[in-house]
Amino acid sequence: MEIRELTCINCPMGCLLTVEMDGDEIKEISGYTCPRGKTYAQKEVTNPTRIVTSTVKVVGGKRERVACKTAHDIPKDKISAVMEAINAAQVQAPVVIGEVLIPDVAGTGVDVIATAHAV
């Protein structure tokens, strides 16, 4: 039996969660004060994902870089590959919020989108 302790990041409460595992099977989850905490714990121990935020180089504009993020969460083990693609990318100004900067980043099926304007 393995015990994993997590801090839920779904809301400001930051509940301390305890997940009892038997191999890959979840036996019990405790410490959550809302259903989102239980869902977070289940996902975190079986298939952890993250939204990646960063900046992309802008060419031909007043700003050198523009803020961006993955449009959806990606598998945690793909973060390095996603960051390599973001660091290698450059976009032409102007850039608008929501614009797809990198489609299907690192083969994840998720786009990197602008979260700011760059002119």
N, CA, C and O atoms as CSV, one atom per row, in Angstrom:
chain,resi,resn,atom,element,x,y,z
A,1,MET,N,N,0.858,-1.184,0.000
A,1,MET,CA,C,0.000,0.000,0.000
A,1,MET,C,C,0.897,1.238,0.000
A,1,MET,O,O,1.813,1.358,0.813
A,2,GLU,N,N,0.618,2.147,-0.918
A,2,GLU,CA,C,1.372,3.399,-1.024
A,2,GLU,C,C,0.458,4.550,-0.643
A,2,GLU,O,O,-0.720,4.564,-1.000
A,3,ILE,N,N,1.007,5.515,0.083
A,3,ILE,CA,C,0.273,6.719,0.470
A,3,ILE,C,C,0.892,7.902,-0.265
A,3,ILE,O,O,2.099,8.133,-0.183
A,4,ARG,N,N,0.055,8.651,-0.984
A,4,ARG,CA,C,0.513,9.870,-1.660
A,4,ARG,C,C,-0.210,11.056,-1.042
A,4,ARG,O,O,-1.428,11.033,-0.865
A,5,GLU,N,N,0.555,12.094,-0.715
A,5,GLU,CA,C,-0.025,13.313,-0.163
A,5,GLU,C,C,0.080,14.418,-1.200
A,5,GLU,O,O,1.137,14.629,-1.796
A,6,LEU,N,N,-1.018,15.114,-1.408
A,6,LEU,CA,C,-1.112,16.164,-2.417
A,6,LEU,C,C,-1.759,17.396,-1.809
A,6,LEU,O,O,-2.462,17.307,-0.802
A,7,THR,N,N,-1.519,18.533,-2.417
A,7,THR,CA,C,-2.253,19.751,-2.085
A,7,THR,C,C,-3.107,20.087,-3.289
A,7,THR,O,O,-2.588,20.277,-4.389
A,8,CYS,N,N,-4.401,20.161,-3.090
A,8,CYS,CA,C,-5.325,20.458,-4.177
A,8,CYS,C,C,-5.097,21.895,-4.664
A,8,CYS,O,O,-4.936,22.812,-3.858
A,9,ILE,N,N,-5.085,22.078,-5.979
A,9,ILE,CA,C,-4.866,23.406,-6.565
A,9,ILE,C,C,-6.096,23.917,-7.306
A,9,ILE,O,O,-5.993,24.862,-8.089
A,10,ASN,N,N,-7.253,23.312,-7.074
A,10,ASN,CA,C,-8.462,23.715,-7.792
A,10,ASN,C,C,-9.141,24.953,-7.223
A,10,ASN,O,O,-9.947,25.579,-7.910
A,11,CYS,N,N,-8.838,25.312,-6.003
A,11,CYS,CA,C,-9.423,26.522,-5.426
A,11,CYS,C,C,-8.480,27.042,-4.338
A,11,CYS,O,O,-7.511,26.366,-3.996
A,12,PRO,N,N,-8.744,28.217,-3.796
A,12,PRO,CA,C,-7.848,28.785,-2.782
A,12,PRO,C,C,-7.788,28.018,-1.453
A,12,PRO,O,O,-6.913,28.297,-0.633
A,13,MET,N,N,-8.684,27.072,-1.222
A,13,MET,CA,C,-8.679,26.313,0.037
A,13,MET,C,C,-7.382,25.527,0.213
A,13,MET,O,O,-6.883,25.413,1.332
A,14,GLY,N,N,-6.833,24.987,-0.860
A,14,GLY,CA,C,-5.577,24.233,-0.784
A,14,GLY,C,C,-5.678,23.023,0.129
A,14,GLY,O,O,-4.802,22.811,0.968
A,15,CYS,N,N,-6.711,22.242,-0.013
A,15,CYS,CA,C,-6.913,21.073,0.845
A,15,CYS,C,C,-5.731,20.110,0.746
A,15,CYS,O,O,-5.188,19.885,-0.335
A,16,LEU,N,N,-5.345,19.549,1.884
A,16,LEU,CA,C,-4.308,18.536,1.931
A,16,LEU,C,C,-4.973,17.184,1.713
A,16,LEU,O,O,-5.766,16.727,2.537
A,17,LEU,N,N,-4.639,16.552,0.594
A,17,LEU,CA,C,-5.282,15.306,0.195
A,17,LEU,C,C,-4.364,14.127,0.466
A,17,LEU,O,O,-3.144,14.231,0.342
A,18,THR,N,N,-4.964,13.010,0.837
A,18,THR,CA,C,-4.231,11.758,1.014
A,18,THR,C,C,-4.870,10.724,0.104
A,18,THR,O,O,-6.079,10.497,0.133
A,19,VAL,N,N,-4.008,10.095,-0.718
A,19,VAL,CA,C,-4.489,9.070,-1.643
A,19,VAL,C,C,-3.795,7.767,-1.286
A,19,VAL,O,O,-2.567,7.680,-1.291
A,20,GLU,N,N,-4.604,6.747,-0.973
A,20,GLU,CA,C,-4.066,5.415,-0.710
A,20,GLU,C,C,-4.139,4.614,-1.998
A,20,GLU,O,O,-5.206,4.460,-2.593
A,21,MET,N,N,-2.974,4.099,-2.425
A,21,MET,CA,C,-2.873,3.359,-3.683
A,21,MET,C,C,-2.452,1.924,-3.403
A,21,MET,O,O,-1.667,1.656,-2.493
A,22,ASP,N,N,-2.983,1.016,-4.193
A,22,ASP,CA,C,-2.524,-0.373,-4.203
A,22,ASP,C,C,-2.106,-0.640,-5.643
A,22,ASP,O,O,-2.933,-0.995,-6.483
A,23,GLY,N,N,-0.801,-0.465,-5.926
A,23,GLY,CA,C,-0.328,-0.515,-7.304
A,23,GLY,C,C,-0.864,0.696,-8.042
A,23,GLY,O,O,-0.644,1.830,-7.616
A,24,ASP,N,N,-1.565,0.471,-9.146
A,24,ASP,CA,C,-2.156,1.568,-9.919
A,24,ASP,C,C,-3.601,1.854,-9.521
A,24,ASP,O,O,-4.240,2.740,-10.088
A,25,GLU,N,N,-4.113,1.109,-8.550
A,25,GLU,CA,C,-5.510,1.251,-8.138
A,25,GLU,C,C,-5.639,2.172,-6.929
A,25,GLU,O,O,-4.928,2.025,-5.934
A,26,ILE,N,N,-6.567,3.128,-7.039
A,26,ILE,CA,C,-6.867,4.023,-5.921
A,26,ILE,C,C,-7.791,3.300,-4.962
A,26,ILE,O,O,-8.867,2.845,-5.349
A,27,LYS,N,N,-7.369,3.194,-3.707
A,27,LYS,CA,C,-8.187,2.551,-2.682
A,27,LYS,C,C,-9.044,3.567,-1.920
A,27,LYS,O,O,-10.218,3.319,-1.643
A,28,GLU,N,N,-8.437,4.719,-1.583
A,28,GLU,CA,C,-9.184,5.719,-0.818
A,28,GLU,C,C,-8.571,7.091,-1.030
A,28,GLU,O,O,-7.355,7.234,-1.161
A,29,ILE,N,N,-9.438,8.103,-1.060
A,29,ILE,CA,C,-9.010,9.504,-1.131
A,29,ILE,C,C,-9.652,10.218,0.047
A,29,ILE,O,O,-10.854,10.091,0.282
A,30,SER,N,N,-8.848,10.969,0.785
A,30,SER,CA,C,-9.391,11.713,1.924
A,30,SER,C,C,-8.772,13.108,1.971
A,30,SER,O,O,-7.761,13.382,1.324
A,31,GLY,N,N,-9.408,13.980,2.755
A,31,GLY,CA,C,-8.904,15.328,2.963
A,31,GLY,C,C,-9.559,16.398,2.113
A,31,GLY,O,O,-9.336,17.584,2.354
A,32,TYR,N,N,-10.354,16.024,1.134
A,32,TYR,CA,C,-10.996,17.018,0.267
A,32,TYR,C,C,-12.262,17.543,0.936
A,32,TYR,O,O,-12.934,16.832,1.683
A,33,THR,N,N,-12.570,18.818,0.646
A,33,THR,CA,C,-13.789,19.405,1.216
A,33,THR,C,C,-14.850,19.649,0.158
A,33,THR,O,O,-15.958,20.079,0.476
A,34,CYS,N,N,-14.515,19.374,-1.119
A,34,CYS,CA,C,-15.497,19.495,-2.193
A,34,CYS,C,C,-15.201,18.441,-3.259
A,34,CYS,O,O,-14.105,17.882,-3.283
A,35,PRO,N,N,-16.147,18.167,-4.125
A,35,PRO,CA,C,-15.949,17.132,-5.148
A,35,PRO,C,C,-14.772,17.414,-6.081
A,35,PRO,O,O,-14.164,16.483,-6.609
A,36,ARG,N,N,-14.446,18.700,-6.289
A,36,ARG,CA,C,-13.319,19.033,-7.168
A,36,ARG,C,C,-12.003,18.503,-6.606
A,36,ARG,O,O,-11.111,18.127,-7.367
A,37,GLY,N,N,-11.877,18.471,-5.301
A,37,GLY,CA,C,-10.663,17.949,-4.678
A,37,GLY,C,C,-10.483,16.470,-4.945
A,37,GLY,O,O,-9.377,16.014,-5.236
A,38,LYS,N,N,-11.562,15.726,-4.847
A,38,LYS,CA,C,-11.503,14.290,-5.123
A,38,LYS,C,C,-11.140,14.039,-6.582
A,38,LYS,O,O,-10.304,13.188,-6.884
A,39,THR,N,N,-11.773,14.783,-7.481
A,39,THR,CA,C,-11.490,14.653,-8.914
A,39,THR,C,C,-10.030,14.998,-9.214
A,39,THR,O,O,-9.369,14.305,-9.987
A,40,TYR,N,N,-9.533,16.075,-8.598
A,40,TYR,CA,C,-8.139,16.481,-8.783
A,40,TYR,C,C,-7.196,15.358,-8.345
A,40,TYR,O,O,-6.257,15.021,-9.066
A,41,ALA,N,N,-7.437,14.787,-7.184
A,41,ALA,CA,C,-6.570,13.724,-6.663
A,41,ALA,C,C,-6.573,12.510,-7.597
A,41,ALA,O,O,-5.521,11.941,-7.887
A,42,GLN,N,N,-7.746,12.126,-8.058
A,42,GLN,CA,C,-7.839,10.982,-8.979
A,42,GLN,C,C,-7.015,11.224,-10.234
A,42,GLN,O,O,-6.256,10.356,-10.665
A,43,LYS,N,N,-7.167,12.395,-10.810
A,43,LYS,CA,C,-6.449,12.723,-12.043
A,43,LYS,C,C,-4.947,12.858,-11.792
A,43,LYS,O,O,-4.141,12.411,-12.608
A,44,GLU,N,N,-4.575,13.459,-10.694
A,44,GLU,CA,C,-3.163,13.721,-10.409
A,44,GLU,C,C,-2.362,12.433,-10.217
A,44,GLU,O,O,-1.190,12.376,-10.591
A,45,VAL,N,N,-2.968,11.415,-9.649
A,45,VAL,CA,C,-2.220,10.168,-9.433
A,45,VAL,C,C,-2.303,9.209,-10.617
A,45,VAL,O,O,-1.508,8.273,-10.705
A,46,THR,N,N,-3.254,9.426,-11.530
A,46,THR,CA,C,-3.384,8.508,-12.669
A,46,THR,C,C,-2.925,9.117,-13.989
A,46,THR,O,O,-2.350,8.415,-14.820
A,47,ASN,N,N,-3.166,10.404,-14.196
A,47,ASN,CA,C,-2.811,11.055,-15.453
A,47,ASN,C,C,-2.605,12.550,-15.211
A,47,ASN,O,O,-3.459,13.354,-15.582
A,48,PRO,N,N,-1.482,12.935,-14.592
A,48,PRO,CA,C,-1.281,14.348,-14.261
A,48,PRO,C,C,-1.115,15.213,-15.511
A,48,PRO,O,O,-0.422,14.834,-16.456
A,49,THR,N,N,-1.757,16.374,-15.500
A,49,THR,CA,C,-1.684,17.314,-16.612
A,49,THR,C,C,-1.457,18.723,-16.083
A,49,THR,O,O,-1.690,19.007,-14.908
A,50,ARG,N,N,-0.999,19.593,-16.965
A,50,ARG,CA,C,-0.779,20.986,-16.597
A,50,ARG,C,C,-1.080,21.881,-17.790
A,50,ARG,O,O,-0.985,21.449,-18.939
A,51,ILE,N,N,-1.445,23.130,-17.515
A,51,ILE,CA,C,-1.482,24.178,-18.529
A,51,ILE,C,C,-0.132,24.871,-18.440
A,51,ILE,O,O,0.325,25.221,-17.352
A,52,VAL,N,N,0.503,25.066,-19.589
A,52,VAL,CA,C,1.822,25.690,-19.640
A,52,VAL,C,C,1.654,27.152,-20.052
A,52,VAL,O,O,0.965,27.446,-21.030
A,53,THR,N,N,2.273,28.058,-19.319
A,53,THR,CA,C,2.279,29.475,-19.675
A,53,THR,C,C,3.716,29.901,-19.935
A,53,THR,O,O,4.639,29.433,-19.268
A,54,SER,N,N,3.904,30.792,-20.906
A,54,SER,CA,C,5.248,31.239,-21.266
A,54,SER,C,C,5.136,32.487,-22.137
A,54,SER,O,O,4.139,33.206,-22.077
A,55,THR,N,N,6.156,32.737,-22.940
A,55,THR,CA,C,6.144,33.813,-23.926
A,55,THR,C,C,6.768,33.306,-25.221
A,55,THR,O,O,7.596,32.396,-25.210
A,56,VAL,N,N,6.358,33.910,-26.340
A,56,VAL,CA,C,6.878,33.571,-27.661
A,56,VAL,C,C,7.498,34.833,-28.254
A,56,VAL,O,O,6.989,35.937,-28.062
A,57,LYS,N,N,8.591,34.654,-28.970
A,57,LYS,CA,C,9.272,35.772,-29.615
A,57,LYS,C,C,8.381,36.390,-30.692
A,57,LYS,O,O,7.733,35.678,-31.458
A,58,VAL,N,N,8.357,37.741,-30.743
A,58,VAL,CA,C,7.583,38.480,-31.736
A,58,VAL,C,C,8.559,39.182,-32.680
A,58,VAL,O,O,9.511,39.825,-32.238
A,59,VAL,N,N,8.311,39.051,-33.978
A,59,VAL,CA,C,9.129,39.691,-35.005
A,59,VAL,C,C,8.327,40.833,-35.620
A,59,VAL,O,O,7.144,40.680,-35.921
A,60,GLY,N,N,8.982,41.981,-35.804
A,60,GLY,CA,C,8.343,43.096,-36.499
A,60,GLY,C,C,7.354,43.884,-35.671
A,60,GLY,O,O,6.467,44.536,-36.223
A,61,GLY,N,N,7.486,43.837,-34.378
A,61,GLY,CA,C,6.559,44.568,-33.518
A,61,GLY,C,C,7.285,45.411,-32.490
A,61,GLY,O,O,8.515,45.421,-32.435
A,62,LYS,N,N,6.519,46.114,-31.678
A,62,LYS,CA,C,7.087,46.942,-30.615
A,62,LYS,C,C,7.532,46.099,-29.421
A,62,LYS,O,O,8.445,46.482,-28.690
A,63,ARG,N,N,6.886,44.960,-29.230
A,63,ARG,CA,C,7.230,44.061,-28.126
A,63,ARG,C,C,8.168,42.972,-28.637
A,63,ARG,O,O,8.058,42.529,-29.780
A,64,GLU,N,N,9.089,42.549,-27.778
A,64,GLU,CA,C,9.985,41.460,-28.145
A,64,GLU,C,C,9.323,40.095,-27.978
A,64,GLU,O,O,9.648,39.151,-28.698
A,65,ARG,N,N,8.387,39.992,-27.023
A,65,ARG,CA,C,7.741,38.715,-26.739
A,65,ARG,C,C,6.266,38.959,-26.434
A,65,ARG,O,O,5.866,40.065,-26.074
A,66,VAL,N,N,5.464,37.901,-26.587
A,66,VAL,CA,C,4.043,37.972,-26.265
A,66,VAL,C,C,3.703,36.804,-25.336
A,66,VAL,O,O,4.190,35.688,-25.520
A,67,ALA,N,N,2.865,37.076,-24.345
A,67,ALA,CA,C,2.440,36.041,-23.405
A,67,ALA,C,C,1.584,35.006,-24.116
A,67,ALA,O,O,0.813,35.329,-25.020
A,68,CYS,N,N,1.734,33.747,-23.687
A,68,CYS,CA,C,0.974,32.669,-24.307
A,68,CYS,C,C,0.718,31.562,-23.294
A,68,CYS,O,O,1.280,31.560,-22.199
A,69,LYS,N,N,-0.136,30.624,-23.677
A,69,LYS,CA,C,-0.418,29.454,-22.856
A,69,LYS,C,C,-0.951,28.346,-23.741
A,69,LYS,O,O,-1.378,28.583,-24.872
A,70,THR,N,N,-0.920,27.130,-23.209
A,70,THR,CA,C,-1.574,26.041,-23.926
A,70,THR,C,C,-3.079,26.240,-23.762
A,70,THR,O,O,-3.552,26.626,-22.693
A,71,ALA,N,N,-3.820,25.971,-24.828
A,71,ALA,CA,C,-5.269,26.195,-24.805
A,71,ALA,C,C,-5.972,25.258,-23.833
A,71,ALA,O,O,-7.046,25.578,-23.322
A,72,HIS,N,N,-5.368,24.103,-23.578
A,72,HIS,CA,C,-5.902,23.115,-22.636
A,72,HIS,C,C,-4.726,22.496,-21.893
A,72,HIS,O,O,-3.569,22.746,-22.229
A,73,ASP,N,N,-5.020,21.705,-20.905
A,73,ASP,CA,C,-3.934,21.047,-20.190
A,73,ASP,C,C,-3.313,19.961,-21.064
A,73,ASP,O,O,-3.964,19.377,-21.931
A,74,ILE,N,N,-2.035,19.713,-20.805
A,74,ILE,CA,C,-1.270,18.712,-21.541
A,74,ILE,C,C,-0.718,17.700,-20.545
A,74,ILE,O,O,-0.631,18.001,-19.355
A,75,PRO,N,N,-0.342,16.504,-21.004
A,75,PRO,CA,C,0.281,15.547,-20.090
A,75,PRO,C,C,1.548,16.145,-19.482
A,75,PRO,O,O,2.344,16.769,-20.183
A,76,LYS,N,N,1.725,15.957,-18.213
A,76,LYS,CA,C,2.850,16.531,-17.483
A,76,LYS,C,C,4.188,16.118,-18.087
A,76,LYS,O,O,5.140,16.898,-18.071
A,77,ASP,N,N,4.271,14.904,-18.616
A,77,ASP,CA,C,5.535,14.446,-19.180
A,77,ASP,C,C,5.856,15.069,-20.540
A,77,ASP,O,O,6.915,14.795,-21.105
A,78,LYS,N,N,4.962,15.898,-21.071
A,78,LYS,CA,C,5.198,16.592,-22.345
A,78,LYS,C,C,5.634,18.046,-22.150
A,78,LYS,O,O,5.863,18.756,-23.130
A,79,ILE,N,N,5.752,18.495,-20.898
A,79,ILE,CA,C,6.086,19.898,-20.642
A,79,ILE,C,C,7.411,20.291,-21.287
A,79,ILE,O,O,7.490,21.353,-21.905
A,80,SER,N,N,8.444,19.479,-21.166
A,80,SER,CA,C,9.749,19.825,-21.749
A,80,SER,C,C,9.659,19.983,-23.257
A,80,SER,O,O,10.202,20.939,-23.809
A,81,ALA,N,N,8.985,19.066,-23.929
A,81,ALA,CA,C,8.841,19.142,-25.384
A,81,ALA,C,C,8.041,20.379,-25.788
A,81,ALA,O,O,8.362,21.028,-26.784
A,82,VAL,N,N,7.011,20.704,-25.027
A,82,VAL,CA,C,6.202,21.896,-25.308
A,82,VAL,C,C,7.050,23.153,-25.136
A,82,VAL,O,O,6.985,24.059,-25.967
A,83,MET,N,N,7.838,23.219,-24.072
A,83,MET,CA,C,8.689,24.385,-23.843
A,83,MET,C,C,9.764,24.522,-24.915
A,83,MET,O,O,10.103,25.641,-25.299
A,84,GLU,N,N,10.299,23.427,-25.400
A,84,GLU,CA,C,11.268,23.485,-26.503
A,84,GLU,C,C,10.623,24.114,-27.732
A,84,GLU,O,O,11.226,24.967,-28.383
A,85,ALA,N,N,9.401,23.698,-28.051
A,85,ALA,CA,C,8.692,24.245,-29.207
A,85,ALA,C,C,8.386,25.730,-29.012
A,85,ALA,O,O,8.530,26.520,-29.945
A,86,ILE,N,N,7.967,26.107,-27.814
A,86,ILE,CA,C,7.671,27.518,-27.526
A,86,ILE,C,C,8.937,28.354,-27.645
A,86,ILE,O,O,8.918,29.430,-28.241
A,87,ASN,N,N,10.038,27.864,-27.081
A,87,ASN,CA,C,11.292,28.617,-27.120
A,87,ASN,C,C,11.842,28.762,-28.542
A,87,ASN,O,O,12.531,29.738,-28.838
A,88,ALA,N,N,11.551,27.818,-29.409
A,88,ALA,CA,C,12.026,27.862,-30.795
A,88,ALA,C,C,11.114,28.696,-31.700
A,88,ALA,O,O,11.522,29.086,-32.794
A,89,ALA,N,N,9.901,28.968,-31.260
A,89,ALA,CA,C,8.901,29.641,-32.098
A,89,ALA,C,C,9.135,31.147,-32.163
A,89,ALA,O,O,9.699,31.754,-31.252
A,90,GLN,N,N,8.681,31.726,-33.272
A,90,GLN,CA,C,8.575,33.173,-33.385
A,90,GLN,C,C,7.366,33.486,-34.248
A,90,GLN,O,O,7.055,32.761,-35.193
A,91,VAL,N,N,6.694,34.568,-33.913
A,91,VAL,CA,C,5.485,34.956,-34.632
A,91,VAL,C,C,5.632,36.379,-35.151
A,91,VAL,O,O,6.385,37.183,-34.602
A,92,GLN,N,N,4.913,36.668,-36.198
A,92,GLN,CA,C,4.940,37.996,-36.810
A,92,GLN,C,C,3.892,38.892,-36.164
A,92,GLN,O,O,2.749,38.475,-35.975
A,93,ALA,N,N,4.271,40.111,-35.828
A,93,ALA,CA,C,3.316,41.095,-35.310
A,93,ALA,C,C,2.406,41.530,-36.447
A,93,ALA,O,O,2.842,41.514,-37.598
A,94,PRO,N,N,1.181,41.913,-36.185
A,94,PRO,CA,C,0.516,41.997,-34.890
A,94,PRO,C,C,-0.039,40.641,-34.434
A,94,PRO,O,O,-0.352,39.766,-35.242
A,95,VAL,N,N,-0.144,40.509,-33.132
A,95,VAL,CA,C,-0.700,39.306,-32.510
A,95,VAL,C,C,-1.896,39.741,-31.670
A,95,VAL,O,O,-1.836,40.760,-30.982
A,96,VAL,N,N,-2.982,38.970,-31.724
A,96,VAL,CA,C,-4.171,39.295,-30.926
A,96,VAL,C,C,-4.452,38.176,-29.922
A,96,VAL,O,O,-4.093,37.019,-30.144
A,97,ILE,N,N,-5.086,38.537,-28.838
A,97,ILE,CA,C,-5.436,37.555,-27.809
A,97,ILE,C,C,-6.269,36.436,-28.427
A,97,ILE,O,O,-7.209,36.686,-29.181
A,98,GLY,N,N,-5.907,35.205,-28.096
A,98,GLY,CA,C,-6.631,34.047,-28.589
A,98,GLY,C,C,-6.081,33.490,-29.896
A,98,GLY,O,O,-6.477,32.403,-30.318
A,99,GLU,N,N,-5.180,34.213,-30.536
A,99,GLU,CA,C,-4.594,33.749,-31.799
A,99,GLU,C,C,-3.759,32.486,-31.556
A,99,GLU,O,O,-3.012,32.400,-30.581
A,100,VAL,N,N,-3.899,31.522,-32.448
A,100,VAL,CA,C,-3.100,30.302,-32.342
A,100,VAL,C,C,-1.690,30.626,-32.801
A,100,VAL,O,O,-1.474,31.035,-33.942
A,101,LEU,N,N,-0.731,30.440,-31.899
A,101,LEU,CA,C,0.669,30.715,-32.207
A,101,LEU,C,C,1.403,29.453,-32.651
A,101,LEU,O,O,2.249,29.502,-33.544
A,102,ILE,N,N,1.077,28.325,-32.026
A,102,ILE,CA,C,1.676,27.040,-32.374
A,102,ILE,C,C,0.558,26.000,-32.357
A,102,ILE,O,O,0.077,25.629,-31.287
A,103,PRO,N,N,0.137,25.527,-33.535
A,103,PRO,CA,C,-0.898,24.487,-33.536
A,103,PRO,C,C,-0.314,23.138,-33.130
A,103,PRO,O,O,0.842,22.842,-33.435
A,104,ASP,N,N,-1.099,22.332,-32.454
A,104,ASP,CA,C,-0.700,20.963,-32.088
A,104,ASP,C,C,0.732,20.905,-31.551
A,104,ASP,O,O,1.567,20.158,-32.062
A,105,VAL,N,N,1.000,21.690,-30.532
A,105,VAL,CA,C,2.364,21.798,-30.001
A,105,VAL,C,C,2.885,20.439,-29.530
A,105,VAL,O,O,2.223,19.743,-28.760
A,106,ALA,N,N,4.049,20.081,-29.992
A,106,ALA,CA,C,4.755,18.843,-29.607
A,106,ALA,C,C,3.884,17.602,-29.768
A,106,ALA,O,O,4.027,16.635,-29.020
A,107,GLY,N,N,2.982,17.633,-30.746
A,107,GLY,CA,C,2.141,16.471,-31.005
A,107,GLY,C,C,1.132,16.160,-29.917
A,107,GLY,O,O,0.659,15.028,-29.814
A,108,THR,N,N,0.795,17.150,-29.103
A,108,THR,CA,C,-0.146,16.943,-27.998
A,108,THR,C,C,-1.606,17.065,-28.432
A,108,THR,O,O,-2.509,16.634,-27.714
A,109,GLY,N,N,-1.837,17.655,-29.608
A,109,GLY,CA,C,-3.201,17.941,-30.031
A,109,GLY,C,C,-3.734,19.227,-29.431
A,109,GLY,O,O,-4.906,19.556,-29.608
A,110,VAL,N,N,-2.882,19.959,-28.720
A,110,VAL,CA,C,-3.264,21.193,-28.054
A,110,VAL,C,C,-2.496,22.358,-28.686
A,110,VAL,O,O,-1.299,22.250,-28.953
A,111,ASP,N,N,-3.199,23.472,-28.923
A,111,ASP,CA,C,-2.572,24.662,-29.493
A,111,ASP,C,C,-2.001,25.547,-28.413
A,111,ASP,O,O,-2.481,25.551,-27.280
A,112,VAL,N,N,-0.958,26.308,-28.772
A,112,VAL,CA,C,-0.476,27.394,-27.916
A,112,VAL,C,C,-1.118,28.664,-28.444
A,112,VAL,O,O,-1.031,28.959,-29.636
A,113,ILE,N,N,-1.766,29.423,-27.554
A,113,ILE,CA,C,-2.486,30.625,-27.953
A,113,ILE,C,C,-1.928,31.855,-27.243
A,113,ILE,O,O,-1.364,31.758,-26.153
A,114,ALA,N,N,-2.095,33.006,-27.877
A,114,ALA,CA,C,-1.664,34.274,-27.287
A,114,ALA,C,C,-2.619,34.667,-26.162
A,114,ALA,O,O,-3.832,34.490,-26.266
A,115,THR,N,N,-2.044,35.204,-25.086
A,115,THR,CA,C,-2.877,35.687,-23.983
A,115,THR,C,C,-2.743,37.207,-23.811
A,115,THR,O,O,-3.194,37.779,-22.818
A,116,ALA,N,N,-2.110,37.841,-24.807
A,116,ALA,CA,C,-1.957,39.298,-24.819
A,116,ALA,C,C,-1.861,39.749,-26.268
A,116,ALA,O,O,-1.680,38.939,-27.177
A,117,HIS,N,N,-1.986,41.054,-26.464
A,117,HIS,CA,C,-1.790,41.649,-27.792
A,117,HIS,C,C,-0.322,42.026,-27.953
A,117,HIS,O,O,0.356,42.337,-26.974
A,118,ALA,N,N,0.160,41.996,-29.178
A,118,ALA,CA,C,1.500,42.488,-29.483
A,118,ALA,C,C,1.420,43.165,-30.851
A,118,ALA,O,O,1.084,42.533,-31.853
A,119,VAL,N,N,1.736,44.471,-30.872
A,119,VAL,CA,C,1.698,45.215,-32.132
A,119,VAL,C,C,3.090,45.650,-32.518
A,119,VAL,O,O,3.271,46.292,-33.553
